[in-house]
Amino acid sequence: MSVDSAPPTAEVPGSAGVSGGMHYDFEDAQSGDLGALAAIADAMKSDSLADRLESLKRLGVLALAMGEERTRDELIPFLDESIDDEDELLLSLAEVLGDFVQYVGGPKYAFVLLRPLENLAAAEETVVREKAVDAINKLVESMDQLQVEEYLIPCIARLSSGEWFTSRSSAAGLYAAAYGKVTDAIQSKLRAGYEALCKDDTPMIRRAAASNLEGVIDRIAQDHVLSFAIPNFRRLAEDDQDSVRLLTVEPLVAVTKRLSTEECKQHLGESVQRLCTDKSWRVRYMVADHFVAIAKNIKDQELQEELVNVAIALMHDNEAEVRGAICTQLDGLADLAAPEAVVARFRGPLQELVDDPSQHVRSTLAKHIGSLCRVFGKEGTIEHLLPLLLRLLKDSFPEVRLNIISKLDVVDSVVGIDSLSQSLLPAIVELAEDKQWRVRLAIIEYVPLIASQLGVQFFDEQLSNLCMSWLGDPVYSIREAATVNLKKLTDVFGVDWARSTIIPKILAMANHPNYLYRMTTIFAITTIAPSVTPEIVRDQILPALECLVNDPIPNIRFNVAKSLEPLAEALRKGSDTAALESSVIRPTLARLEEDPDPDVRYFAHRSLESINSGSGAAVAAEQSA
C-alpha cells in the first residue's frame, strides 16, 4: 500500500480527499485513530501550507502506524519526491528528519534519511540548507564507519561537485563530522575535497569553507596541521573578499591551539599582524573580539608584547565597533604584559575611551574597566582608575552609568569600601535620583553592600533618607526593590535598628493622602515581617494594618487581606503573640470577607483558607514532636 492510500480514507469523514482550505483534525492521531492517521496522510498533499506543516509535526505518528519497514520503503521516498518550494515547509521537514532515526529502524538504517536531507541541503534558502546540514551531522553521530563510508562520503562528494553554489556551500559543513569516522585513505580525500572548496571561484563557497574550517582543524591529526590547516587558513585569510577574511579569525584560534610556541611564531606571526591591521573594519572587529584567545594561544612572549601594541592601536581605531570589541578584552589583555607596563601603556588609551564619542564604546568600557583593578593594584586604581570611574558615573548615557554601578563590587574588592565611598559616594547618591529608573534600581541593589561596609552610623547620616524616598518612587519596580532593600538592611543592622529607625518611617506613610504610599506601606511591612520579632509585628505593624482595613480604596483593602497571611505566620512564632491569630487576624479577614468589593472578598477568603491550613500543619507538627 502506498502512502497515498494508507490508511484507507474513503469511509472516513473529513478525509475524503484533498481540497484547498479543508480543515484536518489531528487531535486523535496519537491514539492511532485511523481517521486521524488518514488526515495526516491527506494533509501532506493539501493545498494549504498550514495543513502540510501540521502534518509534518505529526509525521512520527504516521511512521509508527506504518511501521519501520514501510516508513523506509514508502514514507521516506514519498517525502523525498514530494519536496516543494515552500521554504517554511522545507525547514520543518529538515528539522523532523534529523530526529527520525527511531522511526526507520534505528541507527542501522540512519542512512535512509540521507537522500531527502541531501536534496534539502541543496535548497535555495539558507536557513533550510543550514538545518539540513545540522540534521545530517546529527545522523552521523548514530552511523558507524561502514555507513559513513558507503553512504555519507558519496553524499558529500555529490554536494561538493554540485553545479550550484548551494550544494557546495552545504558540503563544507559536513566534512568535520565525517572526518573522524573514516579510514586514513578517505581522510586524505576529504582534505583534498575541502581544499578544493577553499579554492572555489565563488566567494560564498569560500565563505562556507572558512566558516567550517575550525571544525575540520579540531579533527585532523597533528601532522596535518602544518600541511593542511595553515596553508588553507592563509589562503582564506588573504582572500580578496573581506566577508571571507573575517571568518578566518576563529580558525586562527583553533590553529594556534594545535601549534607550539615556535611554530606559532614561524607560521602565523605575519598572518596575525595582517589581520589585525586589515583594511576592512569588520575583519579588525573579529580580531578584536577574539584578541585574548589568539594572543594567549600564541604563547610567544615577544609576539604577545607586539600584540599589546596592536591592541592599543585597536583602541584608537577609526570604527567605534572595533574600539568597543577591544574593550571587552581588557581583563585578558592585562595578563599579556607586566603590571607596571599595563599601567603605563593603558592609562592614556583608557582616558581617551572614557571620552569616546560613541556611547556604545563608553558603555562597553564601563562594563569591563573594573577588571583592570586587580592589575593596577590598590594605589594604581585609586590614582588612575577611580577618576575614570567617576567620569563614567557622570556620563550622559544611562547605560554607561548602569554598567559602572553593576561592577562596583569588583572595584570595592581591590580598593576597599572606604576609598570607594570617599571618591564615588557623592556621585552614587546623585545617581539615586537619576531620571532613568534602571539606574536607580542598580543603585538600590548596591546599597546593602555599601551599608554593610560603612556601618550603621554612616548609613543613618548619608543614606537613610534616600532609601525611604525610593518607597515613593513613581516606578513600581523601584518601590518593590526598595522594600526588599529595607529587608536586607534589617538583616544587616539588626531588629533593634529596624524598630527604631525604619519601621516608624514606613508606618508614617500609612496616613499619606496618596494611595500609592499607603500601598507601599503594606508591601514594605509584609516584606520586613519575617526579619523582625513577633513582638514588633504585634506592637507596631499589626495596628497600622488594622487602620488600613477601612481604607476607601479597594486595592488597599485586598492587599491588607493578602498581607495578613504572612503576619499570622510571623505571630505564630511567638508564644505571647500566637493568640493574636484568633483574636485579631481571623476576625479582620472575616470582616473583609463581607466587603462590597469582590476582589477584597476573594483575597480575604484565600488568606483565611491558607491560615487555616497553616495552623493545622503547625498543630500537627507540635503533636508529632
Helices and strands as residue ranges (DSSP letters): G 3-5, G 29-31, H 34-43, H 49-57, H 59-66, H 68-70, I 71-75, H 76-81, H 87-98, G 101-103, G 107-113, H 114-121, H 126-142, H 145-147, I 148-152, H 153-160, H 165-171, H 175-179, H 184-198, H 203-219, H 223-224, I 225-229, H 230-237, H 242-245, G 246-248, H 249-258, H 261-276, H 281-289, H 291-298, H 301-315, H 320-327, H 330-333, H 339-354, H 359-368, G 369-372, H 373-380, I 381-385, H 386-393, H 398-406, H 408-415, H 417-431, H 437-454, H 456-462, H 464-469, G 470-472, H 476-493, H 495-497, I 498-502, H 503-508, G 509-511, H 515-528, G 529-531, H 534-536, I 537-541, H 542-548, H 554-571, H 580-580, I 581-585, H 586-592, H 598-624
